Amino acid sequence: MSTSDDLPDYPLNSDLVKRLKAALDAKDEEGVRSVICAEVRPVDAVIELANDDWMKDPAAQLPPGMLLGDLDHLKPLMDQFFQDANVVFEINRGEMEWQVKSPATFGLSGSRCAQALLEHGASVQLAGGAGRDTPLHVAAQRGLDEHARLYLGHGARVDARNGRGETALSAACGAALRPDEHARCLRLCALLLRRGAAADARDEDERSPLHKACGHARHGLARLLLRHGADASALDYGGASPLARVLQTAACAPEDAPQRTVQALLNHGSPTVWPDAFAKVLKTCAPSPAVVEVLFNSYPQLRVSESWREVIPEEVFQMHKPFYQSLLALAHTPRCLQHLCRCALRKLFGKKCFDLIPLLPLPKSLQNYLLLEPEGVLH
């Protein structure tokens, strides 16, 4: 592998690259395999196929049986050059793709390839690329729980930091994943926490994993972190709490049920929003009335202003008319006694609401009420 991030081992104008590109253009699978297996050294060499993408020309059509991503062809190469192996794996099962995380980063299909490379001496500790990510960071960013388990089993440091000061847990919580990847990411984060990952590890911006999970309104992940001791009142360098992060996201991600994240935070002791700032929250979160309801119910009494009607867009008001009518109706009346009793119990339990309220000898509906379950109207 090149010792400089600026110099590939085989530059674009080299004879090897010219022959390799010619074989790729001709779809000559044997020619491609011959060049790579017989001439490329070491195994993690950087081959510049295009000036804007060192690892693989995006237009290059790689034949399915080619060396890259094919374990059967990879093993002989590893046997020959195993002492130079130093790779990061990033894959989706059944796919063959290259990831340009660093000059020594390969995209291979399935954890079997990762296992083979590790057996031949690949390091799970070395950080690479501009972000200085370790293999565990890369697996965490993609929600690859099987790879994370493999790397941890080979001694990966669970709280190693990358160039942005992130641990693998922090990187996983901050990753923008598709909905169908959330369960896999949750398993990965649970694995990291079981292996000793710090739930409150801060990055260079003083953001915790909880800040990042809340920034994506990932309520399952937020609850997992809170159960492992994450601080619901932590502030980042900008003075934002995890609650502030989810409130900023609420209107953009209604399908993620952001009120669940708000509930989880408040039930684990998160301070609520400063009363004078509630109108700003209402303006931002009006399209998510359940968020407004959960937050509003965290105050024993909050003075409602008739001017709040002006910050609610007309189409939003009409869409959620019963709720917003019930909110504005409280401008001239105190909250009901049942709500005041709820607030008194919640104050008594403090950060333990989530743990203690389910233990009370009360019907499930009343327990949910104490835990701020939204009902669609305010009383």
C-alpha positions as CSV (number, residue, x, y, z in Angstrom):
1,M,0.0,0.0,0.0
2,S,1.2,3.5,-0.7
3,T,2.7,5.4,2.2
4,S,1.1,8.6,1.1
5,D,-2.6,9.3,0.8
6,D,-1.8,11.3,-2.4
7,L,0.1,8.6,-4.3
8,P,-1.4,5.4,-5.6
9,D,0.8,2.3,-5.9
10,Y,-0.2,2.0,-9.6
11,P,-1.0,5.4,-11.0
12,L,-3.3,6.0,-14.0
13,N,-0.5,6.3,-16.5
14,S,1.4,3.1,-15.4
15,D,1.7,0.2,-17.8
16,L,-0.1,-2.1,-15.4
17,V,-3.2,0.2,-15.2
18,K,-3.2,0.6,-19.0
19,R,-3.3,-3.2,-19.4
20,L,-5.9,-3.6,-16.6
21,K,-8.2,-1.0,-18.1
22,A,-7.9,-2.6,-21.5
23,A,-8.9,-6.0,-20.1
24,L,-11.8,-4.4,-18.2
25,D,-13.0,-2.6,-21.4
26,A,-12.7,-5.9,-23.3
27,K,-14.6,-7.8,-20.5
28,D,-11.6,-10.2,-20.4
29,E,-12.1,-11.8,-17.0
30,E,-9.1,-14.0,-17.3
31,G,-6.9,-11.0,-18.3
32,V,-8.1,-9.0,-15.3
33,R,-7.5,-11.9,-13.0
34,S,-4.1,-12.5,-14.4
35,V,-2.9,-8.9,-14.0
36,I,-4.2,-8.6,-10.4
37,C,-3.1,-12.0,-9.1
38,A,0.2,-12.2,-10.8
39,E,1.4,-8.6,-10.8
40,V,-0.3,-6.5,-8.1
41,R,1.7,-6.3,-4.8
42,P,0.8,-6.0,-2.0
43,V,-2.8,-7.2,-1.7
44,D,-4.0,-3.8,-0.4
45,A,-2.4,-1.9,-3.2
46,V,-4.1,1.3,-4.5
47,I,-4.9,1.1,-8.2
48,E,-5.8,4.4,-9.9
49,L,-8.4,3.6,-12.6
50,A,-9.7,7.1,-12.8
51,N,-8.5,10.5,-11.5
52,D,-11.7,11.1,-9.5
53,D,-11.9,7.6,-8.0
54,W,-8.7,5.6,-7.1
55,M,-10.3,2.3,-6.2
56,K,-12.6,1.6,-9.1
57,D,-13.7,3.5,-12.2
58,P,-17.5,3.9,-11.6
59,A,-18.1,3.0,-15.3
60,A,-16.1,-0.2,-15.2
61,Q,-18.2,-3.3,-15.6
62,L,-16.7,-6.0,-13.4
63,P,-17.6,-9.6,-14.4
64,P,-19.4,-11.6,-11.6
65,G,-16.7,-14.2,-11.2
66,M,-13.8,-11.8,-10.9
67,L,-11.4,-11.9,-8.1
68,L,-12.9,-8.9,-6.2
69,G,-15.6,-10.1,-3.9
70,D,-15.0,-13.8,-4.8
71,L,-13.8,-15.7,-1.8
72,D,-12.6,-18.7,-3.9
73,H,-10.3,-16.4,-5.9
74,L,-9.3,-14.3,-2.9
75,K,-7.9,-17.2,-0.8
76,P,-4.9,-18.0,-3.1
77,L,-4.0,-14.3,-3.2
78,M,-4.1,-14.1,0.6
79,D,-2.0,-17.2,0.9
80,Q,0.6,-15.5,-1.3
81,F,0.5,-12.0,0.2
82,F,-1.1,-12.4,3.7
83,Q,1.7,-10.6,5.5
84,D,0.7,-7.3,3.7
85,A,-3.0,-7.7,4.3
86,N,-4.6,-4.7,6.0
87,V,-8.2,-4.1,4.9
88,V,-11.6,-2.7,6.0
89,F,-14.7,-4.5,4.8
90,E,-17.9,-2.8,3.8
91,I,-20.5,-4.9,2.1
92,N,-24.1,-5.8,1.5
93,R,-24.7,-9.5,1.2
94,G,-24.8,-10.7,-2.3
95,E,-23.4,-7.5,-3.8
96,M,-20.0,-6.7,-5.1
97,E,-18.8,-3.2,-4.7
98,W,-15.8,-1.1,-3.7
99,Q,-15.9,1.4,-0.9
100,V,-13.4,4.3,-1.1
101,K,-13.1,4.8,2.6
102,S,-9.3,4.7,2.4
103,P,-6.6,3.5,0.0
104,A,-6.6,0.2,1.9
105,T,-10.3,-0.3,2.0
106,F,-12.0,-3.1,0.1
107,G,-15.7,-3.9,-0.5
108,L,-16.2,-7.6,-0.5
109,S,-19.4,-9.8,-0.5
110,G,-20.2,-11.3,2.9
111,S,-18.4,-11.7,6.2
112,R,-16.7,-14.9,5.0
113,C,-14.3,-12.7,3.0
114,A,-13.6,-10.7,6.1
115,Q,-13.0,-13.8,8.1
116,A,-10.6,-15.1,5.5
117,L,-8.6,-11.9,5.4
118,L,-8.4,-11.7,9.2
119,E,-7.2,-15.3,9.3
120,H,-4.3,-14.2,7.1
121,G,-3.2,-11.4,9.3
122,A,-5.4,-8.4,8.4
123,S,-5.4,-5.8,11.3
124,V,-8.7,-4.8,12.9
125,Q,-6.9,-1.9,14.7
126,L,-5.5,0.2,11.9
127,A,-7.3,3.4,11.1
128,G,-7.5,4.7,7.5
129,G,-8.8,7.4,5.2
130,A,-9.4,11.0,5.9
131,G,-11.8,10.1,8.7
132,R,-9.3,7.8,10.4
133,D,-11.9,5.1,10.7
134,T,-11.1,1.6,12.0
135,P,-12.8,-1.5,10.5
136,L,-15.2,-1.4,13.5
137,H,-16.2,2.2,12.7
138,V,-16.9,1.3,9.1
139,A,-19.1,-1.7,10.1
140,A,-20.9,0.6,12.6
141,Q,-21.6,3.3,10.1
142,R,-23.3,0.7,7.8
143,G,-25.0,-1.2,10.6
144,L,-23.1,-4.4,9.8
145,D,-23.6,-6.3,13.1
146,E,-22.0,-9.6,11.9
147,H,-18.9,-7.8,10.9
148,A,-18.8,-5.9,14.1
149,R,-19.0,-9.2,16.1
150,L,-16.2,-10.6,13.9
151,Y,-13.9,-7.6,14.5
152,L,-14.6,-7.6,18.2
153,G,-13.8,-11.2,18.4
154,H,-10.4,-10.5,16.8
155,G,-9.6,-7.8,19.4
156,A,-11.0,-4.6,17.9
157,R,-11.0,-1.9,20.6
158,V,-14.7,-1.1,21.2
159,D,-14.0,2.5,22.3
160,A,-11.3,3.4,19.7
161,R,-11.7,6.9,18.3
162,N,-11.7,8.0,14.7
163,G,-10.5,11.4,13.4
164,R,-13.8,13.1,14.5
165,G,-13.5,11.7,18.0
166,E,-16.2,9.2,17.5
167,T,-16.4,5.7,18.9
168,A,-18.0,3.0,16.9
169,L,-21.2,3.4,19.0
170,S,-21.2,7.1,18.2
171,A,-20.7,6.4,14.5
172,A,-23.5,3.9,14.5
173,C,-26.0,6.2,16.2
174,G,-25.2,9.0,13.8
175,A,-25.5,6.9,10.6
176,A,-28.3,7.7,8.2
177,L,-29.8,4.3,7.5
178,R,-32.9,3.1,5.7
179,P,-35.9,2.0,7.8
180,D,-35.2,-1.7,7.0
181,E,-31.7,-1.3,8.4
182,H,-32.7,0.0,11.8
183,A,-33.2,-3.4,13.5
184,R,-29.7,-4.5,12.4
185,C,-28.2,-1.3,13.7
186,L,-30.0,-1.7,17.0
187,R,-28.5,-5.2,17.3
188,L,-25.1,-3.8,16.5
189,C,-25.4,-1.0,19.2
190,A,-26.6,-3.5,21.8
191,L,-23.6,-5.7,21.0
192,L,-21.2,-2.7,21.4
193,L,-22.8,-1.8,24.7
194,R,-22.5,-5.4,26.0
195,R,-18.8,-5.3,25.0
196,G,-18.3,-2.3,27.2
197,A,-18.8,0.7,24.8
198,A,-19.3,3.9,26.8
199,A,-22.9,5.1,26.3
200,D,-21.9,8.7,26.9
201,A,-18.7,9.0,24.8
202,R,-18.5,12.5,23.3
203,D,-17.1,13.3,19.9
204,E,-15.2,16.5,18.9
205,D,-18.4,18.5,19.0
206,E,-19.3,17.1,22.5
207,R,-22.2,15.1,21.0
208,S,-23.0,11.9,22.7
209,P,-24.5,8.8,20.9
210,L,-27.8,9.8,22.4
211,H,-27.6,13.2,20.7
212,K,-27.1,11.5,17.4
213,A,-29.8,8.9,17.9
214,C,-32.3,11.6,18.8
215,G,-31.2,13.6,15.8
216,H,-32.6,10.8,13.7
217,A,-35.6,10.3,16.0
218,R,-34.6,6.7,16.6
219,H,-36.7,6.0,19.7
220,G,-35.6,2.3,20.0
221,L,-32.0,3.3,19.9
222,A,-32.6,6.2,22.3
223,R,-34.2,3.8,24.8
224,L,-31.4,1.4,24.5
225,L,-28.8,4.1,25.3
226,L,-30.9,5.5,28.2
227,R,-31.1,2.0,29.7
228,H,-27.3,1.8,29.6
229,G,-27.0,5.1,31.5
230,A,-26.8,7.7,28.8
231,D,-27.3,11.2,30.1
232,A,-30.6,12.6,28.9
233,S,-29.5,16.2,30.0
234,A,-26.2,16.3,28.2
235,L,-25.3,19.4,26.2
236,D,-23.1,19.6,23.1
237,Y,-20.8,22.5,22.3
238,G,-23.7,24.3,20.8
239,G,-25.7,24.0,24.0
240,A,-28.2,21.5,22.5
241,S,-29.6,18.7,24.5
242,P,-30.8,15.3,23.1
243,L,-34.4,16.7,23.5
244,A,-33.5,19.7,21.4
245,R,-32.1,17.5,18.7
246,V,-35.3,15.4,18.3
247,L,-37.5,18.5,18.4
248,Q,-35.4,19.9,15.4
249,T,-36.1,16.6,13.6
250,A,-39.8,16.0,14.5
251,A,-41.4,17.9,11.6
252,C,-39.2,16.2,9.0
253,A,-39.6,12.7,10.3
254,P,-43.2,12.0,11.3
255,E,-43.0,8.4,10.1
256,D,-40.3,7.8,12.8
257,A,-42.8,8.6,15.6
258,P,-40.6,11.3,17.1
259,Q,-43.0,11.6,20.1
260,R,-41.7,8.2,21.3
261,T,-38.2,9.6,21.5
262,V,-39.5,12.7,23.4
263,Q,-41.3,10.4,25.8
264,A,-38.2,8.3,26.4
265,L,-36.1,11.3,27.2
266,L,-38.7,12.9,29.5
267,N,-39.2,9.6,31.3
268,H,-35.5,9.3,31.9
269,G,-35.1,12.8,33.5
270,S,-34.5,15.1,30.5
271,P,-35.2,18.7,31.4
272,T,-38.1,20.0,29.4
273,V,-38.0,23.2,27.1
274,W,-37.8,26.6,28.8
275,P,-41.5,27.7,29.1
276,D,-40.9,31.0,27.2
277,A,-39.5,29.0,24.2
278,F,-42.6,26.8,23.9
279,A,-44.1,29.0,21.1
280,K,-40.9,28.4,19.0
281,V,-41.2,24.7,19.6
282,L,-44.9,24.8,18.6
283,K,-43.9,26.6,15.4
284,T,-41.3,24.0,14.5
285,C,-43.3,20.9,15.6
286,A,-46.8,21.9,14.6
287,P,-47.0,19.1,11.9
288,S,-46.4,16.6,14.7
289,P,-49.1,17.2,17.3
290,A,-48.2,14.1,19.3
291,V,-44.8,15.7,20.0
292,V,-46.5,19.0,21.1
293,E,-48.8,17.0,23.3
294,V,-46.1,15.0,25.1
295,L,-44.0,18.0,25.6
296,F,-46.9,20.2,26.8
297,N,-47.9,17.5,29.3
298,S,-44.4,17.6,30.9
299,Y,-45.3,21.0,32.5
300,P,-47.6,21.1,35.5
301,Q,-49.0,24.4,34.2
302,L,-48.0,26.3,31.1
303,R,-49.6,29.6,30.2
304,V,-51.2,29.2,26.8
305,S,-51.4,32.3,24.7
306,E,-54.1,32.9,22.0
307,S,-51.3,34.2,19.8
308,W,-50.0,30.6,19.4
309,R,-52.7,30.2,16.8
310,E,-50.7,32.4,14.5
311,V,-47.7,30.1,14.5
312,I,-49.7,27.1,13.5
313,P,-50.0,26.9,9.7
314,E,-53.7,26.9,8.6
315,E,-53.4,23.5,6.8
316,V,-51.8,21.9,9.8
317,F,-54.5,23.4,12.1
318,Q,-57.3,22.0,9.9
319,M,-55.6,18.6,9.7
320,H,-55.3,18.3,13.5
321,K,-58.1,20.5,14.5
322,P,-59.4,18.6,17.6
323,F,-56.0,18.6,19.2
324,Y,-55.2,22.3,18.5
325,Q,-58.6,23.4,19.6
326,S,-58.1,21.6,22.9
327,L,-54.7,23.3,23.3
328,L,-55.9,26.8,22.7
329,A,-59.0,26.2,24.9
330,L,-56.5,26.0,27.9
331,A,-55.7,29.7,27.5
332,H,-58.4,30.6,30.0
333,T,-58.5,27.5,32.3
334,P,-56.1,25.6,34.6
335,R,-55.1,22.0,33.9
336,C,-57.3,19.2,35.3
337,L,-56.6,17.7,38.7
338,Q,-55.7,14.4,37.2
339,H,-52.9,16.0,35.2
340,L,-51.6,17.8,38.3
341,C,-51.5,14.5,40.2
342,R,-49.5,13.0,37.2
343,C,-47.0,15.8,37.5
344,A,-46.6,15.4,41.2
345,L,-45.9,11.7,40.8
346,R,-43.4,12.3,38.0
347,K,-41.6,14.9,40.0
348,L,-41.3,12.4,42.9
349,F,-39.9,9.6,40.6
350,G,-37.6,12.0,38.7
351,K,-35.2,10.1,36.4
352,K,-36.8,6.8,37.5
353,C,-40.2,7.3,35.9
354,F,-39.6,4.8,33.2
355,D,-38.5,2.1,35.7
356,L,-40.9,2.9,38.7
357,I,-44.2,3.8,37.1
358,P,-44.7,0.3,35.6
359,L,-44.3,-1.1,39.1
360,L,-47.3,0.8,40.5
361,P,-50.4,-1.3,41.2
362,L,-52.4,0.6,38.5
363,P,-54.2,-0.3,35.3
364,K,-52.1,-0.2,32.2
365,S,-54.0,2.8,30.9
366,L,-53.1,4.8,34.0
367,Q,-49.5,3.8,33.8
368,N,-49.4,4.9,30.2
369,Y,-51.0,8.2,31.2
370,L,-48.3,8.8,33.8
371,L,-45.6,8.0,31.2
372,L,-47.0,10.8,28.9
373,E,-48.7,8.5,26.3
374,P,-50.4,10.9,23.9
375,E,-54.2,10.8,23.7
376,G,-54.9,13.2,20.8
377,V,-56.4,16.0,23.0
378,L,-55.5,18.0,26.1
379,H,-57.5,18.4,29.3
